[in-house]
Amino acid sequence: MEHVIRQQTMKDSKFGFLLILPSLLLLGIIVIFPIVYVVVLSMTIEVSGINIWAGLKNYKNILFEDSKFWGYLLNSIKYMVFGVGSAFIVGLFVSMSLNMVTHLKGLARTVSLFAWAVPPVIASLMWKWVLNDTNGALNFIFMSLGVLKQPIAWLSLPNLTMFVLTQVHAWTTIPFIMVILLAGLQTIPRELYEVAEIDGAGSIQKFRAITIPMLMPSIQSSVMLSTIFAFRTFDIVFTLTGGGPGELTEMLVTYVYNTAFVFGRLGYASALSVIMVFISMAIVVLFVKLLPARDQ
């Protein structure tokens, strides 16, 4: 009897494996194979149009000889810090406001999610028109109000373009952060605020002692995901500035694109891509390490 049961179990296991085999094959084709191919390609260099094996030469050149890499990495960090930072501040304010709304709550939340529904490329083109220095809506409004006497080239000024770019990214990210924070706010028991009020705590005290500590897991999750998204954002940067003026808004993602498709250095671009993946993993590890410390 046990022998029969064992045979039946083995048959069920094989049948289960056969059921998931197509999914495993598809996963290997669309995920694993491209990863392996990029890693292998990153260890080659182009000589007379032919890729030859070079080992870790590309990685050595990037990390120790390519000054552009470190400059563009710094730009990417600025983009993440200002873009995600601005989105978080506004997202926190909007989520707390929506959490207190009692009338037309559904409509308010729907309107707040509008920017999330717009594809990044469409949003980039929309903001490119808004920020246009000759017929853009922003210059028209400011000049009509008398704030400006002449148009400003928002996407061409060396000291302004990076900030403007990060705020466009923030506009697209605010709804994402807002949704996560709003979900976290709704899990905070109202009794905690009532007890704090009885003890004489004001709004600021309640915010610092109750809201922020209870909301910390949602804050860390939203900031971590938003930071990773910002680090690999390509469409907004490429559409609005293309890395300009000069190279002031050139990011690692645009560096990879130009290296691969403009200059045709696929091996070098692949090495840059692999390094970007490791940087993204480092960001994830950093935030994951921070999570348990706050939850204890």
C-alpha positions as CSV (number, residue, x, y, z in Angstrom):
1,M,0.0,0.0,0.0
2,E,2.8,2.4,0.9
3,H,4.6,1.5,-2.3
4,V,1.5,2.4,-4.3
5,I,1.1,5.7,-2.4
6,R,4.7,6.6,-3.1
7,Q,4.3,5.9,-6.8
8,Q,1.2,8.0,-6.9
9,T,3.0,10.8,-5.2
10,M,5.9,10.7,-7.7
11,K,3.4,10.7,-10.6
12,D,1.7,13.8,-9.0
13,S,5.0,15.5,-8.6
14,K,6.0,14.9,-12.3
15,F,2.6,16.0,-13.4
16,G,2.9,19.2,-11.3
17,F,6.4,19.8,-12.8
18,L,5.0,19.4,-16.3
19,L,2.3,21.9,-15.6
20,I,4.8,24.6,-14.6
21,L,7.4,23.7,-17.2
22,P,6.0,26.1,-19.9
23,S,6.1,28.9,-17.3
24,L,9.7,28.0,-16.5
25,L,10.7,27.9,-20.1
26,L,9.0,31.3,-20.8
27,L,10.7,32.7,-17.8
28,G,14.1,31.5,-19.0
29,I,13.5,33.0,-22.5
30,I,12.3,36.4,-21.5
31,V,14.2,36.9,-18.2
32,I,17.1,34.6,-17.6
33,F,18.5,34.5,-21.1
34,P,18.6,38.3,-21.6
35,I,20.4,38.7,-18.2
36,V,23.0,36.1,-19.1
37,Y,23.5,37.6,-22.5
38,V,24.0,41.1,-21.2
39,V,26.5,39.9,-18.6
40,V,28.4,38.0,-21.3
41,L,28.2,40.9,-23.7
42,S,29.6,43.2,-21.0
43,M,32.8,41.3,-21.0
44,T,33.5,42.0,-24.7
45,I,34.8,45.0,-26.7
46,E,34.2,46.0,-30.2
47,V,37.1,45.8,-32.6
48,S,36.4,46.5,-36.3
49,G,32.7,45.7,-35.8
50,I,33.4,42.4,-34.1
51,N,32.9,41.7,-30.4
52,I,36.0,40.0,-28.8
53,W,36.4,38.7,-25.3
54,A,37.9,41.3,-22.9
55,G,37.1,40.0,-19.4
56,L,36.6,42.7,-16.8
57,K,38.2,45.4,-18.9
58,N,35.0,47.4,-19.4
59,Y,34.2,47.3,-15.7
60,K,37.8,48.5,-14.9
61,N,37.5,51.3,-17.4
62,I,34.1,52.4,-16.0
63,L,35.1,52.4,-12.4
64,F,38.7,53.7,-12.6
65,E,39.1,55.6,-15.8
66,D,35.7,56.9,-16.9
67,S,35.1,60.3,-15.3
68,K,31.8,60.6,-17.1
69,F,30.4,57.7,-15.2
70,W,30.9,59.3,-11.8
71,G,29.6,62.6,-13.1
72,Y,26.5,61.1,-14.5
73,L,26.1,59.0,-11.3
74,L,26.1,62.2,-9.3
75,N,23.4,63.6,-11.6
76,S,21.3,60.5,-11.1
77,I,21.7,60.9,-7.3
78,K,20.6,64.5,-7.5
79,Y,17.7,63.5,-9.7
80,M,16.6,60.8,-7.1
81,V,17.1,63.0,-4.1
82,F,15.3,66.1,-5.4
83,G,12.7,64.3,-7.4
84,V,11.7,61.7,-4.7
85,G,12.1,64.2,-1.9
86,S,9.7,66.7,-3.5
87,A,7.3,64.0,-4.4
88,F,7.3,62.6,-0.8
89,I,6.7,66.0,0.8
90,V,3.7,66.8,-1.4
91,G,2.5,63.2,-1.3
92,L,2.5,63.2,2.5
93,F,0.6,66.5,2.6
94,V,-2.0,65.3,0.0
95,S,-2.4,61.9,1.7
96,M,-3.0,63.5,5.1
97,S,-5.5,65.9,3.5
98,L,-7.4,63.1,1.8
99,N,-7.5,61.2,5.0
100,M,-9.4,64.0,6.6
101,V,-11.8,64.6,3.7
102,T,-15.4,63.6,4.6
103,H,-17.3,64.9,1.6
104,L,-16.7,63.8,-2.1
105,K,-13.9,61.5,-0.8
106,G,-14.0,59.4,-4.0
107,L,-13.9,62.3,-6.3
108,A,-11.0,63.9,-4.4
109,R,-9.0,60.7,-4.6
110,T,-9.7,60.2,-8.3
111,V,-8.5,63.7,-9.1
112,S,-5.4,63.1,-7.0
113,L,-4.5,60.0,-9.1
114,F,-4.7,61.8,-12.4
115,A,-1.0,62.2,-12.8
116,W,-0.5,58.5,-12.2
117,A,-2.9,57.6,-15.1
118,V,-0.9,59.7,-17.6
119,P,1.9,57.6,-19.3
120,P,5.4,59.1,-18.6
121,V,6.1,59.8,-22.3
122,I,2.8,61.7,-22.6
123,A,3.4,63.5,-19.3
124,S,6.9,64.5,-20.6
125,L,5.6,65.9,-23.9
126,M,2.9,67.8,-22.0
127,W,5.4,69.4,-19.6
128,K,7.7,70.1,-22.6
129,W,5.0,72.2,-24.0
130,V,4.2,73.8,-20.6
131,L,7.9,74.7,-20.1
132,N,8.5,75.9,-23.7
133,D,10.4,79.2,-23.7
134,T,8.5,80.7,-26.7
135,N,4.9,79.5,-26.5
136,G,4.8,77.6,-23.2
137,A,1.8,77.9,-20.8
138,L,4.0,78.6,-17.8
139,N,5.7,81.6,-19.3
140,F,2.3,82.9,-20.6
141,I,0.7,82.7,-17.2
142,F,3.6,84.3,-15.4
143,M,3.9,87.1,-18.0
144,S,0.1,87.7,-17.9
145,L,0.3,88.1,-14.1
146,G,3.2,90.4,-14.4
147,V,5.6,88.1,-12.5
148,L,7.9,87.9,-15.5
149,K,8.8,90.5,-18.0
150,Q,10.3,88.1,-20.6
151,P,10.1,84.4,-21.1
152,I,12.4,82.0,-19.3
153,A,14.1,79.0,-21.0
154,W,13.2,76.6,-18.2
155,L,14.9,73.6,-19.9
156,S,18.0,75.4,-21.0
157,L,19.3,77.4,-18.0
158,P,22.3,75.6,-16.5
159,N,21.4,76.4,-12.9
160,L,17.7,75.6,-13.2
161,T,17.2,72.7,-15.6
162,M,18.0,69.9,-13.2
163,F,15.6,71.3,-10.6
164,V,12.8,71.7,-13.2
165,L,13.5,68.1,-14.4
166,T,13.2,66.7,-10.9
167,Q,9.9,68.5,-10.3
168,V,8.4,67.0,-13.4
169,H,9.4,63.6,-12.2
170,A,7.9,64.5,-8.8
171,W,4.6,65.4,-10.5
172,T,4.5,61.9,-11.9
173,T,5.5,60.2,-8.6
174,I,3.3,62.0,-6.1
175,P,0.2,59.8,-6.7
176,F,2.1,56.6,-6.1
177,I,3.6,57.9,-2.8
178,M,0.2,59.3,-1.9
179,V,-1.6,56.0,-2.3
180,I,0.9,54.1,-0.1
181,L,0.9,56.7,2.6
182,L,-2.9,57.1,2.6
183,A,-3.2,53.3,3.0
184,G,-0.8,53.6,6.0
185,L,-2.7,56.5,7.5
186,Q,-6.0,54.5,7.4
187,T,-4.4,51.8,9.6
188,I,-3.6,54.1,12.4
189,P,-6.2,53.7,15.2
190,R,-8.2,56.8,16.0
191,E,-8.0,56.0,19.7
192,L,-4.3,57.0,19.7
193,Y,-5.2,60.5,18.6
194,E,-8.1,60.7,21.1
195,V,-5.8,59.7,24.0
196,A,-3.2,62.2,22.9
197,E,-5.8,65.0,22.8
198,I,-6.9,64.1,26.3
199,D,-3.3,64.5,27.4
200,G,-3.2,67.9,25.9
201,A,-1.1,67.1,22.8
202,G,-1.4,69.5,19.9
203,S,-1.4,68.8,16.1
204,I,2.4,69.0,15.8
205,Q,2.9,66.7,18.8
206,K,0.4,64.2,17.5
207,F,2.1,64.3,14.1
208,R,5.6,63.7,15.6
209,A,4.6,61.1,18.2
210,I,1.9,59.1,16.5
211,T,1.6,59.7,12.7
212,I,5.3,59.6,11.7
213,P,6.2,56.5,13.8
214,M,3.1,54.6,12.8
215,L,3.6,55.6,9.2
216,M,7.3,54.8,9.0
217,P,6.9,51.3,7.2
218,S,4.8,53.0,4.5
219,I,7.2,55.9,4.2
220,Q,10.2,53.6,3.8
221,S,8.4,51.4,1.3
222,S,7.2,54.3,-0.8
223,V,10.5,56.1,-0.8
224,M,12.4,52.9,-1.6
225,L,10.3,52.0,-4.6
226,S,10.2,55.6,-5.8
227,T,14.0,55.9,-5.6
228,I,14.5,52.8,-7.7
229,F,12.0,54.1,-10.3
230,A,13.7,57.5,-10.3
231,F,17.1,55.9,-10.8
232,R,16.1,54.0,-13.9
233,T,13.8,56.7,-15.4
234,F,14.6,57.3,-19.0
235,D,11.6,58.7,-20.8
236,I,11.3,62.0,-18.8
237,V,14.9,62.9,-19.1
238,F,15.3,61.9,-22.7
239,T,12.1,63.7,-23.8
240,L,12.6,66.9,-21.9
241,T,16.3,67.6,-22.1
242,G,18.1,64.7,-23.7
243,G,20.8,65.2,-21.2
244,G,21.3,68.9,-21.9
245,P,22.1,71.7,-21.7
246,G,25.5,70.3,-22.4
247,E,25.7,67.3,-20.1
248,L,24.2,68.9,-17.0
249,T,21.2,66.5,-16.9
250,E,22.9,63.5,-18.4
251,M,22.0,60.4,-16.2
252,L,23.4,56.9,-16.2
253,V,20.3,55.7,-18.1
254,T,20.9,58.2,-20.9
255,Y,24.6,57.3,-20.8
256,V,23.8,53.7,-21.4
257,Y,21.4,54.6,-24.2
258,N,23.9,56.9,-26.0
259,T,26.8,54.4,-25.6
260,A,24.8,51.5,-27.0
261,F,22.7,53.1,-29.8
262,V,24.5,56.3,-30.7
263,F,28.1,55.2,-30.4
264,G,27.5,51.4,-31.0
265,R,29.6,50.3,-28.0
266,L,27.3,47.5,-26.9
267,G,29.9,45.8,-24.6
268,Y,30.6,49.0,-22.7
269,A,26.9,49.8,-22.5
270,S,26.1,46.3,-21.2
271,A,28.8,46.7,-18.4
272,L,27.1,50.1,-17.5
273,S,23.8,48.3,-17.3
274,V,25.1,45.6,-15.0
275,I,26.6,48.2,-12.7
276,M,23.3,50.0,-12.6
277,V,21.6,46.8,-11.6
278,F,24.1,46.4,-8.7
279,I,23.5,50.0,-7.6
280,S,19.7,49.3,-7.7
281,M,20.3,46.2,-5.5
282,A,22.4,48.3,-3.1
283,I,19.5,50.7,-2.8
284,V,17.1,47.9,-2.0
285,V,19.5,46.4,0.6
286,L,19.9,49.8,2.2
287,F,16.2,50.3,2.7
288,V,15.6,46.7,3.7
289,K,18.3,47.1,6.4
290,L,16.5,50.2,7.7
291,L,13.1,48.5,7.9
292,P,13.6,46.1,10.8
293,A,15.3,48.8,12.9
294,R,12.1,50.9,12.7
295,D,9.7,48.0,13.2
296,Q,11.3,46.8,16.4
